[in-house]
Structure formats: structure tokens, C-alpha cells
Amino acid sequence: MSFKYSIDTEKNLILIRYSGTITDTDVGSVRHKLTNDSRFNTQLDEIVDFSDVKQFEISMAFNENVAKNPLLKPTSTVIFIVPTDVSFGTARSFISLSGKAESNVHACRNYAEAEEILCISDLRNLLML
């Protein structure tokens, strides 16, 4: 599997870190594991880190399905860490498909931007799952 996740109940935060090649199956597996984790609730915020992703093999249909069927409440903040142009484009596509382009879903080029939005320090260490 090319992902790791953690739920930090103190910070009310889901942390997901993908690496290598990510596929529809990987994203589906994360969603399944999260919803079956006793610490999960729909009011958490979420950080999805694409820093170590080398290739995206996520179909547009799957991306659209995930975007239109969120696990979290509309009030949750979702941040994608997207240091490359490809990861940035993938995140922006997801945000556009979800209809949340002007809300609390963000594509950040680095950890500092994400830390500023969430008012959290040392995010890089939190994501070393």
C-alpha cells in the first residue's frame, strides 16, 4: 500500500500521507479504513500529504465520486500538501469537482501554508507517520 494514516484526537485531525503511485484502490482503502476506525468522526479536519507521490493513477470518474461523497462535514477544513505541479493539479481538480473551490478546502504548496491555515506548528513531524 502506498499510504499511511493517523487520527490525532487531541488536534481533531486526520493525517494521510501517500507515497509512490496512488491509485483508485489506495484512495478507496483509506476511506474504508477511516470510516471503520473508532477514532473517526465526521467533524475532524484533514491533511492529505502528496509530498512523496511520484505518480497518480486515479481515474476522473473515481476522483469525481470521492469529491461528491465526502466523509467529513462541510465545516471541516481539508488541506492537500501539493509541492509538485501534478499533485497541485490533481488536488485542484478534486476541489473543483467537489464544488468547494471557495470554501475550506485548500491546496498548499508547502507545510508552512498548511500550518498557517490550521494554526498548527511542526506539521511535518505530525505527518511522519
Phi and psi in radians as a Rosetta constraint file:
Dihedral C 1 N 2 CA 2 C 2 CIRCULARHARMONIC -1.927 0.35
Dihedral N 2 CA 2 C 2 N 3 CIRCULARHARMONIC 0.669 0.35
Dihedral C 2 N 3 CA 3 C 3 CIRCULARHARMONIC -2.651 0.35
Dihedral N 3 CA 3 C 3 N 4 CIRCULARHARMONIC 2.767 0.35
Dihedral C 3 N 4 CA 4 C 4 CIRCULARHARMONIC -2.408 0.35
Dihedral N 4 CA 4 C 4 N 5 CIRCULARHARMONIC 2.592 0.35
Dihedral C 4 N 5 CA 5 C 5 CIRCULARHARMONIC -2.463 0.35
Dihedral N 5 CA 5 C 5 N 6 CIRCULARHARMONIC 2.791 0.35
Dihedral C 5 N 6 CA 6 C 6 CIRCULARHARMONIC -2.610 0.35
Dihedral N 6 CA 6 C 6 N 7 CIRCULARHARMONIC 2.677 0.35
Dihedral C 6 N 7 CA 7 C 7 CIRCULARHARMONIC -2.086 0.35
Dihedral N 7 CA 7 C 7 N 8 CIRCULARHARMONIC 2.056 0.35
Dihedral C 7 N 8 CA 8 C 8 CIRCULARHARMONIC -1.701 0.35
Dihedral N 8 CA 8 C 8 N 9 CIRCULARHARMONIC 1.765 0.35
Dihedral C 8 N 9 CA 9 C 9 CIRCULARHARMONIC -1.240 0.35
Dihedral N 9 CA 9 C 9 N 10 CIRCULARHARMONIC -0.457 0.35
Dihedral C 9 N 10 CA 10 C 10 CIRCULARHARMONIC -1.188 0.35
Dihedral N 10 CA 10 C 10 N 11 CIRCULARHARMONIC -0.664 0.35
Dihedral C 10 N 11 CA 11 C 11 CIRCULARHARMONIC -1.694 0.35
Dihedral N 11 CA 11 C 11 N 12 CIRCULARHARMONIC 0.014 0.35
Dihedral C 11 N 12 CA 12 C 12 CIRCULARHARMONIC 0.910 0.35
Dihedral N 12 CA 12 C 12 N 13 CIRCULARHARMONIC 0.941 0.35
Dihedral C 12 N 13 CA 13 C 13 CIRCULARHARMONIC -2.453 0.35
Dihedral N 13 CA 13 C 13 N 14 CIRCULARHARMONIC 2.294 0.35
Dihedral C 13 N 14 CA 14 C 14 CIRCULARHARMONIC -1.654 0.35
Dihedral N 14 CA 14 C 14 N 15 CIRCULARHARMONIC 2.286 0.35
Dihedral C 14 N 15 CA 15 C 15 CIRCULARHARMONIC -2.054 0.35
Dihedral N 15 CA 15 C 15 N 16 CIRCULARHARMONIC 2.130 0.35
Dihedral C 15 N 16 CA 16 C 16 CIRCULARHARMONIC -2.192 0.35
Dihedral N 16 CA 16 C 16 N 17 CIRCULARHARMONIC 2.274 0.35
Dihedral C 16 N 17 CA 17 C 17 CIRCULARHARMONIC -2.201 0.35
Dihedral N 17 CA 17 C 17 N 18 CIRCULARHARMONIC 2.048 0.35
Dihedral C 17 N 18 CA 18 C 18 CIRCULARHARMONIC -1.710 0.35
Dihedral N 18 CA 18 C 18 N 19 CIRCULARHARMONIC 2.694 0.35
Dihedral C 18 N 19 CA 19 C 19 CIRCULARHARMONIC -2.586 0.35
Dihedral N 19 CA 19 C 19 N 20 CIRCULARHARMONIC 2.800 0.35
Dihedral C 19 N 20 CA 20 C 20 CIRCULARHARMONIC 1.182 0.35
Dihedral N 20 CA 20 C 20 N 21 CIRCULARHARMONIC -2.264 0.35
Dihedral C 20 N 21 CA 21 C 21 CIRCULARHARMONIC -1.781 0.35
Dihedral N 21 CA 21 C 21 N 22 CIRCULARHARMONIC 2.255 0.35
Dihedral C 21 N 22 CA 22 C 22 CIRCULARHARMONIC -1.938 0.35
Dihedral N 22 CA 22 C 22 N 23 CIRCULARHARMONIC 2.452 0.35
Dihedral C 22 N 23 CA 23 C 23 CIRCULARHARMONIC -2.168 0.35
Dihedral N 23 CA 23 C 23 N 24 CIRCULARHARMONIC 3.018 0.35
Dihedral C 23 N 24 CA 24 C 24 CIRCULARHARMONIC -0.952 0.35
Dihedral N 24 CA 24 C 24 N 25 CIRCULARHARMONIC -0.719 0.35
Dihedral C 24 N 25 CA 25 C 25 CIRCULARHARMONIC -1.079 0.35
Dihedral N 25 CA 25 C 25 N 26 CIRCULARHARMONIC -0.740 0.35
Dihedral C 25 N 26 CA 26 C 26 CIRCULARHARMONIC -1.080 0.35
Dihedral N 26 CA 26 C 26 N 27 CIRCULARHARMONIC -0.823 0.35
Dihedral C 26 N 27 CA 27 C 27 CIRCULARHARMONIC -1.113 0.35
Dihedral N 27 CA 27 C 27 N 28 CIRCULARHARMONIC -0.744 0.35
Dihedral C 27 N 28 CA 28 C 28 CIRCULARHARMONIC -1.084 0.35
Dihedral N 28 CA 28 C 28 N 29 CIRCULARHARMONIC -0.667 0.35
Dihedral C 28 N 29 CA 29 C 29 CIRCULARHARMONIC -1.144 0.35
Dihedral N 29 CA 29 C 29 N 30 CIRCULARHARMONIC -0.746 0.35
Dihedral C 29 N 30 CA 30 C 30 CIRCULARHARMONIC -1.057 0.35
Dihedral N 30 CA 30 C 30 N 31 CIRCULARHARMONIC -0.823 0.35
Dihedral C 30 N 31 CA 31 C 31 CIRCULARHARMONIC -1.037 0.35
Dihedral N 31 CA 31 C 31 N 32 CIRCULARHARMONIC -0.745 0.35
Dihedral C 31 N 32 CA 32 C 32 CIRCULARHARMONIC -1.130 0.35
Dihedral N 32 CA 32 C 32 N 33 CIRCULARHARMONIC -0.812 0.35
Dihedral C 32 N 33 CA 33 C 33 CIRCULARHARMONIC -1.097 0.35
Dihedral N 33 CA 33 C 33 N 34 CIRCULARHARMONIC -0.726 0.35
Dihedral C 33 N 34 CA 34 C 34 CIRCULARHARMONIC -1.071 0.35
Dihedral N 34 CA 34 C 34 N 35 CIRCULARHARMONIC -0.866 0.35
Dihedral C 34 N 35 CA 35 C 35 CIRCULARHARMONIC -1.200 0.35
Dihedral N 35 CA 35 C 35 N 36 CIRCULARHARMONIC -0.289 0.35
Dihedral C 35 N 36 CA 36 C 36 CIRCULARHARMONIC -1.754 0.35
Dihedral N 36 CA 36 C 36 N 37 CIRCULARHARMONIC 0.070 0.35
Dihedral C 36 N 37 CA 37 C 37 CIRCULARHARMONIC -1.540 0.35
Dihedral N 37 CA 37 C 37 N 38 CIRCULARHARMONIC 2.235 0.35
Dihedral C 37 N 38 CA 38 C 38 CIRCULARHARMONIC -1.096 0.35
Dihedral N 38 CA 38 C 38 N 39 CIRCULARHARMONIC -0.344 0.35
Dihedral C 38 N 39 CA 39 C 39 CIRCULARHARMONIC -1.462 0.35
Dihedral N 39 CA 39 C 39 N 40 CIRCULARHARMONIC -0.211 0.35
Dihedral C 39 N 40 CA 40 C 40 CIRCULARHARMONIC -1.268 0.35
Dihedral N 40 CA 40 C 40 N 41 CIRCULARHARMONIC 2.410 0.35
Dihedral C 40 N 41 CA 41 C 41 CIRCULARHARMONIC -2.568 0.35
Dihedral N 41 CA 41 C 41 N 42 CIRCULARHARMONIC 2.760 0.35
Dihedral C 41 N 42 CA 42 C 42 CIRCULARHARMONIC -1.332 0.35
Dihedral N 42 CA 42 C 42 N 43 CIRCULARHARMONIC -0.036 0.35
Dihedral C 42 N 43 CA 43 C 43 CIRCULARHARMONIC -1.794 0.35
Dihedral N 43 CA 43 C 43 N 44 CIRCULARHARMONIC 0.132 0.35
Dihedral C 43 N 44 CA 44 C 44 CIRCULARHARMONIC -1.295 0.35
Dihedral N 44 CA 44 C 44 N 45 CIRCULARHARMONIC 2.775 0.35
Dihedral C 44 N 45 CA 45 C 45 CIRCULARHARMONIC -1.604 0.35
Dihedral N 45 CA 45 C 45 N 46 CIRCULARHARMONIC 2.902 0.35
Dihedral C 45 N 46 CA 46 C 46 CIRCULARHARMONIC -2.483 0.35
Dihedral N 46 CA 46 C 46 N 47 CIRCULARHARMONIC 2.428 0.35
Dihedral C 46 N 47 CA 47 C 47 CIRCULARHARMONIC -2.121 0.35
Dihedral N 47 CA 47 C 47 N 48 CIRCULARHARMONIC 2.217 0.35
Dihedral C 47 N 48 CA 48 C 48 CIRCULARHARMONIC -2.024 0.35
Dihedral N 48 CA 48 C 48 N 49 CIRCULARHARMONIC 1.996 0.35
Dihedral C 48 N 49 CA 49 C 49 CIRCULARHARMONIC -1.756 0.35
Dihedral N 49 CA 49 C 49 N 50 CIRCULARHARMONIC 2.015 0.35
Dihedral C 49 N 50 CA 50 C 50 CIRCULARHARMONIC -1.775 0.35
Dihedral N 50 CA 50 C 50 N 51 CIRCULARHARMONIC 0.258 0.35
Dihedral C 50 N 51 CA 51 C 51 CIRCULARHARMONIC -0.993 0.35
Dihedral N 51 CA 51 C 51 N 52 CIRCULARHARMONIC -0.619 0.35
Dihedral C 51 N 52 CA 52 C 52 CIRCULARHARMONIC -1.783 0.35
Dihedral N 52 CA 52 C 52 N 53 CIRCULARHARMONIC 0.239 0.35
Dihedral C 52 N 53 CA 53 C 53 CIRCULARHARMONIC -1.421 0.35
Dihedral N 53 CA 53 C 53 N 54 CIRCULARHARMONIC 2.269 0.35
Dihedral C 53 N 54 CA 54 C 54 CIRCULARHARMONIC -1.733 0.35
Dihedral N 54 CA 54 C 54 N 55 CIRCULARHARMONIC -0.515 0.35
Dihedral C 54 N 55 CA 55 C 55 CIRCULARHARMONIC -2.660 0.35
Dihedral N 55 CA 55 C 55 N 56 CIRCULARHARMONIC 2.480 0.35
Dihedral C 55 N 56 CA 56 C 56 CIRCULARHARMONIC -1.884 0.35
Dihedral N 56 CA 56 C 56 N 57 CIRCULARHARMONIC 2.154 0.35
Dihedral C 56 N 57 CA 57 C 57 CIRCULARHARMONIC -2.141 0.35
Dihedral N 57 CA 57 C 57 N 58 CIRCULARHARMONIC 0.990 0.35
Dihedral C 57 N 58 CA 58 C 58 CIRCULARHARMONIC -1.910 0.35
Dihedral N 58 CA 58 C 58 N 59 CIRCULARHARMONIC 2.145 0.35
Dihedral C 58 N 59 CA 59 C 59 CIRCULARHARMONIC -1.249 0.35
Dihedral N 59 CA 59 C 59 N 60 CIRCULARHARMONIC 2.648 0.35
Dihedral C 59 N 60 CA 60 C 60 CIRCULARHARMONIC -1.073 0.35
Dihedral N 60 CA 60 C 60 N 61 CIRCULARHARMONIC -0.695 0.35
Dihedral C 60 N 61 CA 61 C 61 CIRCULARHARMONIC -1.094 0.35
Dihedral N 61 CA 61 C 61 N 62 CIRCULARHARMONIC -0.725 0.35
Dihedral C 61 N 62 CA 62 C 62 CIRCULARHARMONIC -1.194 0.35
Dihedral N 62 CA 62 C 62 N 63 CIRCULARHARMONIC -0.769 0.35
Dihedral C 62 N 63 CA 63 C 63 CIRCULARHARMONIC -1.004 0.35
Dihedral N 63 CA 63 C 63 N 64 CIRCULARHARMONIC -0.760 0.35
Dihedral C 63 N 64 CA 64 C 64 CIRCULARHARMONIC -1.142 0.35
Dihedral N 64 CA 64 C 64 N 65 CIRCULARHARMONIC -0.734 0.35
Dihedral C 64 N 65 CA 65 C 65 CIRCULARHARMONIC -1.070 0.35
Dihedral N 65 CA 65 C 65 N 66 CIRCULARHARMONIC -0.784 0.35
Dihedral C 65 N 66 CA 66 C 66 CIRCULARHARMONIC -1.135 0.35
Dihedral N 66 CA 66 C 66 N 67 CIRCULARHARMONIC -0.728 0.35
Dihedral C 66 N 67 CA 67 C 67 CIRCULARHARMONIC -1.103 0.35
Dihedral N 67 CA 67 C 67 N 68 CIRCULARHARMONIC -0.638 0.35
Dihedral C 67 N 68 CA 68 C 68 CIRCULARHARMONIC -1.527 0.35
Dihedral N 68 CA 68 C 68 N 69 CIRCULARHARMONIC -0.095 0.35
Dihedral C 68 N 69 CA 69 C 69 CIRCULARHARMONIC -2.273 0.35
Dihedral N 69 CA 69 C 69 N 70 CIRCULARHARMONIC 1.182 0.35
Dihedral C 69 N 70 CA 70 C 70 CIRCULARHARMONIC -1.195 0.35
Dihedral N 70 CA 70 C 70 N 71 CIRCULARHARMONIC 2.646 0.35
Dihedral C 70 N 71 CA 71 C 71 CIRCULARHARMONIC -1.489 0.35
Dihedral N 71 CA 71 C 71 N 72 CIRCULARHARMONIC -0.418 0.35
Dihedral C 71 N 72 CA 72 C 72 CIRCULARHARMONIC -1.826 0.35
Dihedral N 72 CA 72 C 72 N 73 CIRCULARHARMONIC 2.774 0.35
Dihedral C 72 N 73 CA 73 C 73 CIRCULARHARMONIC -1.122 0.35
Dihedral N 73 CA 73 C 73 N 74 CIRCULARHARMONIC 2.689 0.35
Dihedral C 73 N 74 CA 74 C 74 CIRCULARHARMONIC -1.044 0.35
Dihedral N 74 CA 74 C 74 N 75 CIRCULARHARMONIC -0.366 0.35
Dihedral C 74 N 75 CA 75 C 75 CIRCULARHARMONIC -1.424 0.35
Dihedral N 75 CA 75 C 75 N 76 CIRCULARHARMONIC -0.186 0.35
Dihedral C 75 N 76 CA 76 C 76 CIRCULARHARMONIC -1.256 0.35
Dihedral N 76 CA 76 C 76 N 77 CIRCULARHARMONIC 2.521 0.35
Dihedral C 76 N 77 CA 77 C 77 CIRCULARHARMONIC -1.596 0.35
Dihedral N 77 CA 77 C 77 N 78 CIRCULARHARMONIC 2.291 0.35
Dihedral C 77 N 78 CA 78 C 78 CIRCULARHARMONIC -2.131 0.35
Dihedral N 78 CA 78 C 78 N 79 CIRCULARHARMONIC 2.224 0.35
Dihedral C 78 N 79 CA 79 C 79 CIRCULARHARMONIC -2.170 0.35
Dihedral N 79 CA 79 C 79 N 80 CIRCULARHARMONIC 2.266 0.35
Dihedral C 79 N 80 CA 80 C 80 CIRCULARHARMONIC -1.791 0.35
Dihedral N 80 CA 80 C 80 N 81 CIRCULARHARMONIC 2.227 0.35
Dihedral C 80 N 81 CA 81 C 81 CIRCULARHARMONIC -1.587 0.35
Dihedral N 81 CA 81 C 81 N 82 CIRCULARHARMONIC 1.993 0.35
Dihedral C 81 N 82 CA 82 C 82 CIRCULARHARMONIC -2.335 0.35
Dihedral N 82 CA 82 C 82 N 83 CIRCULARHARMONIC 1.434 0.35
Dihedral C 82 N 83 CA 83 C 83 CIRCULARHARMONIC -1.308 0.35
Dihedral N 83 CA 83 C 83 N 84 CIRCULARHARMONIC -0.343 0.35
Dihedral C 83 N 84 CA 84 C 84 CIRCULARHARMONIC -1.837 0.35
Dihedral N 84 CA 84 C 84 N 85 CIRCULARHARMONIC 2.814 0.35
Dihedral C 84 N 85 CA 85 C 85 CIRCULARHARMONIC -1.092 0.35
Dihedral N 85 CA 85 C 85 N 86 CIRCULARHARMONIC -0.674 0.35
Dihedral C 85 N 86 CA 86 C 86 CIRCULARHARMONIC -1.146 0.35
Dihedral N 86 CA 86 C 86 N 87 CIRCULARHARMONIC -0.799 0.35
Dihedral C 86 N 87 CA 87 C 87 CIRCULARHARMONIC -1.168 0.35
Dihedral N 87 CA 87 C 87 N 88 CIRCULARHARMONIC -0.638 0.35
Dihedral C 87 N 88 CA 88 C 88 CIRCULARHARMONIC -1.089 0.35
Dihedral N 88 CA 88 C 88 N 89 CIRCULARHARMONIC -0.797 0.35
Dihedral C 88 N 89 CA 89 C 89 CIRCULARHARMONIC -1.088 0.35
Dihedral N 89 CA 89 C 89 N 90 CIRCULARHARMONIC -0.694 0.35
Dihedral C 89 N 90 CA 90 C 90 CIRCULARHARMONIC -1.113 0.35
Dihedral N 90 CA 90 C 90 N 91 CIRCULARHARMONIC -0.788 0.35
Dihedral C 90 N 91 CA 91 C 91 CIRCULARHARMONIC -1.137 0.35
Dihedral N 91 CA 91 C 91 N 92 CIRCULARHARMONIC -0.772 0.35
Dihedral C 91 N 92 CA 92 C 92 CIRCULARHARMONIC -1.101 0.35
Dihedral N 92 CA 92 C 92 N 93 CIRCULARHARMONIC -0.657 0.35
Dihedral C 92 N 93 CA 93 C 93 CIRCULARHARMONIC -1.067 0.35
Dihedral N 93 CA 93 C 93 N 94 CIRCULARHARMONIC -0.801 0.35
Dihedral C 93 N 94 CA 94 C 94 CIRCULARHARMONIC -1.045 0.35
Dihedral N 94 CA 94 C 94 N 95 CIRCULARHARMONIC -0.813 0.35
Dihedral C 94 N 95 CA 95 C 95 CIRCULARHARMONIC -1.066 0.35
Dihedral N 95 CA 95 C 95 N 96 CIRCULARHARMONIC -0.754 0.35
Dihedral C 95 N 96 CA 96 C 96 CIRCULARHARMONIC -1.111 0.35
Dihedral N 96 CA 96 C 96 N 97 CIRCULARHARMONIC -0.779 0.35
Dihedral C 96 N 97 CA 97 C 97 CIRCULARHARMONIC -1.130 0.35
Dihedral N 97 CA 97 C 97 N 98 CIRCULARHARMONIC -0.542 0.35
Dihedral C 97 N 98 CA 98 C 98 CIRCULARHARMONIC -1.341 0.35
Dihedral N 98 CA 98 C 98 N 99 CIRCULARHARMONIC -0.268 0.35
Dihedral C 98 N 99 CA 99 C 99 CIRCULARHARMONIC 1.355 0.35
Dihedral N 99 CA 99 C 99 N 100 CIRCULARHARMONIC 0.306 0.35
Dihedral C 99 N 100 CA 100 C 100 CIRCULARHARMONIC -1.971 0.35
Dihedral N 100 CA 100 C 100 N 101 CIRCULARHARMONIC 0.487 0.35
Dihedral C 100 N 101 CA 101 C 101 CIRCULARHARMONIC -1.049 0.35
Dihedral N 101 CA 101 C 101 N 102 CIRCULARHARMONIC -0.457 0.35
Dihedral C 101 N 102 CA 102 C 102 CIRCULARHARMONIC -1.906 0.35
Dihedral N 102 CA 102 C 102 N 103 CIRCULARHARMONIC 0.269 0.35
Dihedral C 102 N 103 CA 103 C 103 CIRCULARHARMONIC -1.920 0.35
Dihedral N 103 CA 103 C 103 N 104 CIRCULARHARMONIC -2.323 0.35
Dihedral C 103 N 104 CA 104 C 104 CIRCULARHARMONIC -1.836 0.35
Dihedral N 104 CA 104 C 104 N 105 CIRCULARHARMONIC 0.541 0.35
Dihedral C 104 N 105 CA 105 C 105 CIRCULARHARMONIC -1.955 0.35
Dihedral N 105 CA 105 C 105 N 106 CIRCULARHARMONIC 2.191 0.35
Dihedral C 105 N 106 CA 106 C 106 CIRCULARHARMONIC -2.242 0.35
Dihedral N 106 CA 106 C 106 N 107 CIRCULARHARMONIC 2.520 0.35
Dihedral C 106 N 107 CA 107 C 107 CIRCULARHARMONIC -1.908 0.35
Dihedral N 107 CA 107 C 107 N 108 CIRCULARHARMONIC 1.934 0.35
Dihedral C 107 N 108 CA 108 C 108 CIRCULARHARMONIC -1.902 0.35
Dihedral N 108 CA 108 C 108 N 109 CIRCULARHARMONIC 2.378 0.35
Dihedral C 108 N 109 CA 109 C 109 CIRCULARHARMONIC -1.339 0.35
Dihedral N 109 CA 109 C 109 N 110 CIRCULARHARMONIC -0.301 0.35
Dihedral C 109 N 110 CA 110 C 110 CIRCULARHARMONIC -2.688 0.35
Dihedral N 110 CA 110 C 110 N 111 CIRCULARHARMONIC 2.991 0.35
Dihedral C 110 N 111 CA 111 C 111 CIRCULARHARMONIC -1.139 0.35
Dihedral N 111 CA 111 C 111 N 112 CIRCULARHARMONIC -0.625 0.35
Dihedral C 111 N 112 CA 112 C 112 CIRCULARHARMONIC -1.054 0.35
Dihedral N 112 CA 112 C 112 N 113 CIRCULARHARMONIC -0.729 0.35
Dihedral C 112 N 113 CA 113 C 113 CIRCULARHARMONIC -1.070 0.35
Dihedral N 113 CA 113 C 113 N 114 CIRCULARHARMONIC -0.765 0.35
Dihedral C 113 N 114 CA 114 C 114 CIRCULARHARMONIC -1.149 0.35
Dihedral N 114 CA 114 C 114 N 115 CIRCULARHARMONIC -0.712 0.35
Dihedral C 114 N 115 CA 115 C 115 CIRCULARHARMONIC -1.060 0.35
Dihedral N 115 CA 115 C 115 N 116 CIRCULARHARMONIC -0.684 0.35
Dihedral C 115 N 116 CA 116 C 116 CIRCULARHARMONIC -1.132 0.35
Dihedral N 116 CA 116 C 116 N 117 CIRCULARHARMONIC -0.740 0.35
Dihedral C 116 N 117 CA 117 C 117 CIRCULARHARMONIC -1.146 0.35
Dihedral N 117 CA 117 C 117 N 118 CIRCULARHARMONIC -0.773 0.35
Dihedral C 117 N 118 CA 118 C 118 CIRCULARHARMONIC -1.584 0.35
Dihedral N 118 CA 118 C 118 N 119 CIRCULARHARMONIC -0.097 0.35
Dihedral C 118 N 119 CA 119 C 119 CIRCULARHARMONIC 0.982 0.35
Dihedral N 119 CA 119 C 119 N 120 CIRCULARHARMONIC 0.808 0.35
Dihedral C 119 N 120 CA 120 C 120 CIRCULARHARMONIC -2.175 0.35
Dihedral N 120 CA 120 C 120 N 121 CIRCULARHARMONIC 2.433 0.35
Dihedral C 120 N 121 CA 121 C 121 CIRCULARHARMONIC -1.829 0.35
Dihedral N 121 CA 121 C 121 N 122 CIRCULARHARMONIC 2.798 0.35
Dihedral C 121 N 122 CA 122 C 122 CIRCULARHARMONIC 1.060 0.35
Dihedral N 122 CA 122 C 122 N 123 CIRCULARHARMONIC 0.696 0.35
Dihedral C 122 N 123 CA 123 C 123 CIRCULARHARMONIC -1.065 0.35
Dihedral N 123 CA 123 C 123 N 124 CIRCULARHARMONIC -0.651 0.35
Dihedral C 123 N 124 CA 124 C 124 CIRCULARHARMONIC -0.965 0.35
Dihedral N 124 CA 124 C 124 N 125 CIRCULARHARMONIC -0.763 0.35
Dihedral C 124 N 125 CA 125 C 125 CIRCULARHARMONIC -1.202 0.35
Dihedral N 125 CA 125 C 125 N 126 CIRCULARHARMONIC -0.616 0.35
Dihedral C 125 N 126 CA 126 C 126 CIRCULARHARMONIC -1.068 0.35
Dihedral N 126 CA 126 C 126 N 127 CIRCULARHARMONIC -0.611 0.35
Dihedral C 126 N 127 CA 127 C 127 CIRCULARHARMONIC -1.485 0.35
Dihedral N 127 CA 127 C 127 N 128 CIRCULARHARMONIC -0.008 0.35
Dihedral C 127 N 128 CA 128 C 128 CIRCULARHARMONIC -1.441 0.35
Dihedral N 128 CA 128 C 128 N 129 CIRCULARHARMONIC 1.248 0.35
